[in-house]
Amino acid sequence: MLVKQLSVFMENKPGRLFKLTDTLGKAGIDFVTLSIADTKEYGIVRFIARDNAKAYDVLKKAGFAVEQTLLLGVEVPDRPNALAEVIELLEKEGINIDYLYSFALFKADSAKILLKVSDTDKAVSLFAEKGIKMLNEKIL
Amino acid sequence: MKNINDYIYSPQYECMTRSEMEALQSERLVKLVKRVYDNVKVYREKMDAIKLKPEDIKSVADLSKLPFTTKQDLRNNYPFGMLCDDKDDIVRLHASSGTTGKLTVVGYSQRDLDVWQECICRALAMAGISKKDIIHIAYGYGLFTGGLGLHDGATKMGCAVVPASSGNTKRQLSLLKDFGATVLACTPSYAVYLATEMEKNGINLADLKLRVGIFGAEPWSDSMRREIEKELNITAFDIYGLSEITGPGVAMECVYKNGSHVQEDHFIPEIIDPVTLEPLPYGEEGELVFTTISKTGQPLIRYRTRDITSLNAEKCACGRTTVRMNKVVGRDDDMLIIRGVNVFPSQIEAAIMNVNGIAPHYIIYVDRIGNLDVMEIHVEVNESFASDNIGDMEILRRKIENEIQSYLGISSKVKLVEQNTLPRSEGKAVRVVDKRKFTE
């Protein structure tokens, strides 16, 4: 029901993102998603790899501080207001969204949204109840 | 620079011949050794351990036979184990911070306070200060010796004392203007800060009557002195002291500003090699050591200050014959003095641990930017506090800053860096990179 995301702390300076992507690329690991949250001095690179377990090991060995987080993934139709409807459900239940990012696959009629929320369990049962299609790692 | 006519407060002591001074020191030292042997267990044990009897000390020539005292001794005997006088005869307690958070305590008898006041009066006279002056004291009042030390001495001198203490810069500036203080006493970095804040607060140099500054409690360079003198249109003097010995006034610059005159009839200075602990001759650089020969409350024998400097016994152009100590060029322990506050890296580590549970690798960078000390702590982000959330990382970062502020009373900036990126040396971890220059 949940999607595993890896995150890496990184100083905000040239060459850092290259080192990460290069390390994974050389190990033959593909990104499925990639997003960066940043401040002036540092950022957190969040991503899902095709093979998360392998990516985790490779990065650890290369000396990165890697963190694993479980995200909630939902699929919403590619039409106006679709995302707002999902967010509204969470809001009504008082569930806060820490962050989210979306990605749309080429030639698809839906968009995939990944969310980190304040109460994951509650959000999962809420979505199940309301018939919102949730993603698991395989669907990605 | 404004013209200063200094005068000698106690010429009978400050202008003694070397042989008269040595005779006086010898007489006081012999008495002191007997007293501490009889009254302070620590000293009795130290002397017994090397089979030294009080009667073996006949003059200052025997000084180097005596055992050293360290900050650790004071800590081990916290709070009153080093007192020599009866506890009922102690009238004041001061303290400064130590490495483990345990304070270094100093007890003063009335006589000790009298000696301290005398030393401050001599120091003020060196800077041409008299009872006609209004002295604004912006050293912290409290356990720190800066505020109350200057306060008592200046009061004895007959100056009008403004006990402003530290903080509230806006009010400090209005007081300086409204009361027309002629003397400012504070840390040199605070003097710089006051100068930079003047414009913001609508105060011009013409509004002030300041002519002299008495600055100490932290090392400062000659270029910083020139800047303060220019910005505040004063002549700035360096005052040296440490609470263990008495506080400010242990030594002070005269108008010639060529080293600070040590009040040798009360505090015998020595320079030792910090490694071999052997005494070094005048002129050679080493660790400064003091023996407090006239104190009674908590006298110390050969106290290792950890300050690195040299001594100069040549007669000064001002007429004083007392030995001068040159500017302190560094320390031989890891203590940092940041904006006048003693900071040990272990305290920073404790603050990080209090927030995070464990302390990852960190380095303290200290610099002086625009004459103000700044401390930046780089902390490596390891698994113990990596997060997927920027908000959580920022909370953690600020918590460390707040912890340091409340633990040490000084602000700092915490910067998060990637793990394994901070320099590591063979064996001992590099904890401090001090980029300040005190010697130019």
Chai-1 contact restraints between the chains, C-beta under 6 A:
chainA,res_idxA,chainB,res_idxB,connection_type,confidence,min_distance_angstrom,max_distance_angstrom,comment,restraint_id
A,S7,B,D388,contact,1.0,0.0,6.0,A-B,restraint_1
A,F9,B,V381,contact,1.0,0.0,6.0,A-B,restraint_2
A,F9,B,A386,contact,1.0,0.0,6.0,A-B,restraint_3
A,E11,B,V417,contact,1.0,0.0,6.0,A-B,restraint_4
A,E11,B,E418,contact,1.0,0.0,6.0,A-B,restraint_5
A,A37,B,I390,contact,1.0,0.0,6.0,A-B,restraint_6
A,Y42,B,L416,contact,1.0,0.0,6.0,A-B,restraint_7
A,I44,B,I390,contact,1.0,0.0,6.0,A-B,restraint_8
A,R46,B,D388,contact,1.0,0.0,6.0,A-B,restraint_9
A,G63,B,N420,contact,1.0,0.0,6.0,A-B,restraint_10
A,A65,B,V381,contact,1.0,0.0,6.0,A-B,restraint_11
A,A65,B,N382,contact,1.0,0.0,6.0,A-B,restraint_12
A,A65,B,E383,contact,1.0,0.0,6.0,A-B,restraint_13
A,A65,B,A386,contact,1.0,0.0,6.0,A-B,restraint_14
A,A65,B,Q419,contact,1.0,0.0,6.0,A-B,restraint_15
A,E67,B,A386,contact,1.0,0.0,6.0,A-B,restraint_16
A,E67,B,D388,contact,1.0,0.0,6.0,A-B,restraint_17
A,T69,B,D388,contact,1.0,0.0,6.0,A-B,restraint_18
A,D98,B,N389,contact,1.0,0.0,6.0,A-B,restraint_19
